[in-house]
Amino acid sequence: MSLRRFYLVMSVFGAVVPWIFFASFFAENGYDIPLFVSGLFSNGAAGGFSADVMISIGVFWVWSRIDAQQHSVRNWWLVLPAGALVGLSFALPLYLYFRQDIYQD
């Protein structure tokens, strides 16, 4: 399997797995966004993990924007909604998939 294909497979996996959990939450609670956000910080473990991921996605967005400009990575902007609607598990391999495209020329 090529590295590019690996990144694509991992981006799909990174989108689907979190949404299995999100869908379960929304099926049980409806689309109650304030409840969802409060659940992210419902205890110390969840809060620490949530803060870690939110800080990491922010740093990733800044770094990937600069890297995309330096390497002329197309479709960089798609990591913004990928990170906001799913998380780093989707946005990071998706960006690496786009970035790998520059080596295919």
C-alpha positions in Angstrom: 0.0 0.0 0.0 1.4 3.4 -0.9 1.8 6.0 1.7 -0.7 8.2 0.0 -3.3 5.5 0.1 -2.5 4.8 3.7 -3.2 8.4 4.6 -6.5 8.3 2.7 -7.6 5.1 4.5 -6.6 6.6 7.9 -8.5 9.8 7.1 -11.7 7.8 6.4 -11.1 5.7 9.6 -10.4 8.9 11.5 -13.7 10.3 10.4 -15.9 7.3 10.9 -14.7 6.1 14.3 -15.3 9.4 16.1 -18.7 9.8 14.4 -19.8 6.4 15.7 -19.4 7.9 19.2 -20.9 11.3 18.2 -23.9 9.6 16.6 -24.5 7.5 19.7 -24.5 10.7 21.8 -26.8 12.6 19.4 -29.2 9.6 19.1 -29.5 9.4 22.9 -29.6 13.2 23.6 -30.8 14.9 20.4 -28.7 17.7 18.9 -28.1 19.4 22.2 -24.8 21.1 21.5 -24.5 22.7 24.9 -24.9 19.2 26.5 -22.4 17.8 24.0 -19.8 20.5 24.9 -20.4 20.1 28.7 -19.9 16.4 28.2 -16.4 17.1 26.8 -15.5 18.5 30.2 -17.7 16.3 32.4 -14.8 15.2 34.6 -11.1 15.7 34.9 -10.2 12.9 32.5 -12.6 14.0 29.8 -11.6 17.7 30.2 -7.9 17.0 30.0 -8.3 14.9 26.9 -10.7 17.4 25.3 -8.3 20.3 26.1 -5.4 18.4 24.7 -7.2 17.6 21.4 -8.5 21.2 21.0 -5.0 22.7 21.6 -3.5 20.2 19.2 -6.0 20.9 16.4 -5.4 24.7 16.8 -1.6 24.2 16.5 -2.1 21.8 13.6 -4.3 24.4 11.7 -1.6 27.0 12.0 1.2 24.7 11.1 -0.6 23.1 8.2 -1.5 26.5 6.7 2.1 27.6 6.8 3.3 24.2 5.4 0.6 24.3 2.7 1.8 27.7 1.5 5.5 26.6 1.5 4.7 23.4 -0.4 1.8 24.6 -2.6 -0.6 22.0 -1.1 -3.9 22.1 -2.8 -7.2 21.8 -0.9 -5.6 22.8 2.4 -8.7 24.6 3.6 -10.6 21.2 3.9 -8.7 20.5 7.1 -10.6 23.3 8.8 -14.0 21.7 8.6 -12.5 18.3 9.0 -11.0 19.4 12.3 -14.0 21.3 13.5 -16.7 18.7 12.6 -14.7 15.6 13.5 -11.3 16.2 14.9 -7.6 15.8 14.5 -8.0 12.1 13.8 -9.6 13.1 10.4 -7.9 16.4 9.7 -4.3 15.3 10.1 -4.3 12.2 7.8 -6.4 14.2 5.3 -3.8 16.9 5.2 -1.0 14.4 4.9 -2.9 12.8 2.0 -3.1 16.2 0.3 0.5 16.9 1.0 1.6 13.5 -0.4 0.1 14.6 -3.7 3.0 17.1 -4.2 5.4 14.0 -4.4 3.2 12.4 -7.1 4.1 14.9 -9.8 
